[in-house]
Amino acid sequence: MVLRWRDLRGRTLLVRFLERRGRGSQKALAETLGTTDQVVYSWTIGLRRPGRDYRETLEIATGIPRASWMTSREQREERARIQRAEEARAKRCSPPGEVAN
């Protein structure tokens, strides 16, 4: 068994969240998310990580930021995409004849 996602901050935060809530919290969270407690368990041990759809729901249910489930590489790639989008928007919004920074 490869615990590929063990070092993600989201996993650590989820484990803390469940520990604070005590017995039965993993099953309760799974029911809230519409999944099984086996899936939640696989997230807590780092075997799997939540897909993007579950990350948003987890953030709402637990307060764990969805970005905490991303690798550092994914975070860098996302920041680059956001920067490119912001630069493109700035160019589109420039008055005619003016070049945006």
C-alpha positions in Angstrom: 0.0 0.0 0.0 1.5 3.3 -1.1 0.5 6.3 1.1 1.1 8.7 -1.7 -0.8 11.6 -0.1 0.4 11.3 3.5 2.3 14.6 3.5 -0.5 16.8 2.4 -1.6 19.5 4.9 -5.2 18.6 4.2 -4.7 15.1 5.5 -3.2 16.4 8.7 -6.0 18.9 9.2 -8.6 16.3 8.6 -7.1 13.9 11.1 -7.1 16.7 13.7 -10.7 17.7 12.8 -11.9 14.1 13.4 -9.8 13.6 16.6 -11.4 16.7 18.1 -14.9 15.4 17.3 -14.3 11.9 18.7 -15.8 8.6 18.1 -18.2 8.3 15.2 -17.1 11.6 13.6 -15.6 9.8 10.5 -18.9 8.1 9.7 -20.8 11.4 10.4 -18.6 13.3 8.1 -18.9 10.6 5.4 -22.7 10.9 5.6 -22.5 14.7 5.4 -20.4 14.4 2.3 -22.4 11.7 0.7 -19.6 9.1 0.7 -18.5 6.2 2.8 -16.5 6.1 5.9 -14.0 3.9 4.1 -13.4 6.7 1.6 -12.9 9.2 4.5 -10.5 6.8 6.2 -8.5 6.5 3.0 -8.0 10.3 3.1 -6.9 10.2 6.7 -4.2 7.6 6.1 -2.9 9.3 2.9 -3.9 6.4 0.6 -6.2 8.7 -1.4 -7.1 12.4 -1.4 -10.4 13.9 -2.1 -11.3 14.8 -5.7 -12.0 18.5 -6.5 -15.7 18.1 -5.9 -15.2 16.7 -2.4 -12.5 19.3 -1.6 -15.1 22.2 -1.8 -17.6 20.3 0.2 -15.0 19.4 2.8 -14.0 23.0 3.1 -17.6 24.0 3.8 -18.2 21.1 6.3 -14.8 21.3 8.1 -13.1 24.6 7.3 -10.2 22.7 5.8 -9.0 24.9 2.8 -9.4 23.0 -0.5 -5.9 24.1 -1.5 -4.5 22.2 1.4 -5.1 19.0 -0.6 -3.0 20.2 -3.5 0.7 19.3 -4.0 3.2 22.2 -4.0 3.5 21.6 -7.8 -0.3 21.9 -8.3 -0.3 25.1 -6.2 2.4 26.6 -8.3 0.6 25.7 -11.5 -2.6 27.1 -10.2 -0.9 30.4 -9.2 0.6 30.6 -12.7 -2.8 30.0 -14.4 -4.4 32.7 -12.2 -1.6 35.1 -13.0 -2.0 34.5 -16.7 -5.8 35.0 -16.5 -5.3 38.3 -14.5 -2.8 39.6 -17.1 -5.2 38.7 -20.0 -8.0 40.4 -18.2 -5.9 43.5 -17.6 -5.0 43.7 -21.3 -8.7 43.4 -22.3 -9.7 46.1 -19.9 -7.1 48.7 -21.0 -8.5 51.8 -22.7 -7.8 51.9 -26.5 -4.3 53.0 -27.3 -3.1 52.3 -23.8 -0.9 49.3 -22.9 -1.7 47.6 -19.6 1.2 46.8 -17.2 
